[in-house]
Amino acid sequence: MLAEMGEHQLTIRDYLRHSNLHVTNQYLQATSQSKRIAQEKLVEAILPGGILSASKTTTVQ
C-alpha cells in the first residue's frame, strides 16, 4: 500500500526493517489491486456471515 501511495522503496524497506531491498521488492510485487481484491473476497467468504459460513449452516441442518 505504501508503494501504491508513492512511497520510495528504501523508505518501505526501512519501515519493514528488511536488511535487503530484494526482500522488500518481493512484497511490493504482491500488492497489485487485483490480488488485493481477490484476497478481500476470500476473507469475506471465510469470515462469519460470508459465503462459506452460509454453506456450513446449510450442511449442518
N, C-alpha and C positions, 0 to 999 in steps of 0.2 A: 504494500500500500504506500509506503514511503517513496518507492521508486515511481509509482504512478502519479504521485503528487509532485514529482520533480526533484526529490532529494538526491544529492550526489551519492554515488556508490561508496565512496570512502566514509562518508558520514554514516551510512547504513551499516557498513562493516564495523565501524567503531561502536555504534549503538548496540548491535547484536553481539559484540565482543568476539568477533571472529579474528583469528590471527592471520588468515589468508583470504584475500579478495576472491579467490576461486570459489571458496565455500559460499560466500555471500552471493556470488553470481548464480550459483545453482538455485538458491532460494528466489532470486529475482526473476528467473525464467519461469518459475512455477506460479507466478501471480497474475496470469492473464485473466481478463474479465470472464471469458467463457469457462475457465476452470473454476473460478470463484462462484459463478452462477451454478455450476454443476454440484459443487460442494454444498452450497446452500440448500439445493433441492434434496440432497442426501440427508442433511441434518434435519430438515423439515419432515422427511419421511420417517426418520428414526425416533424423533422426539415425541413425547406424549401428544396425542391429537393428530399425528401425522399419518401418512398412508399406511405404514407398516403397523402402527398401533391399532388402526381401524381393522386391518385384516386379522390381527391377533384376537381381537374381541369377537370377530365373526367366527373364527375357527374354534374358539373356546366354547361357544354356545352349543 
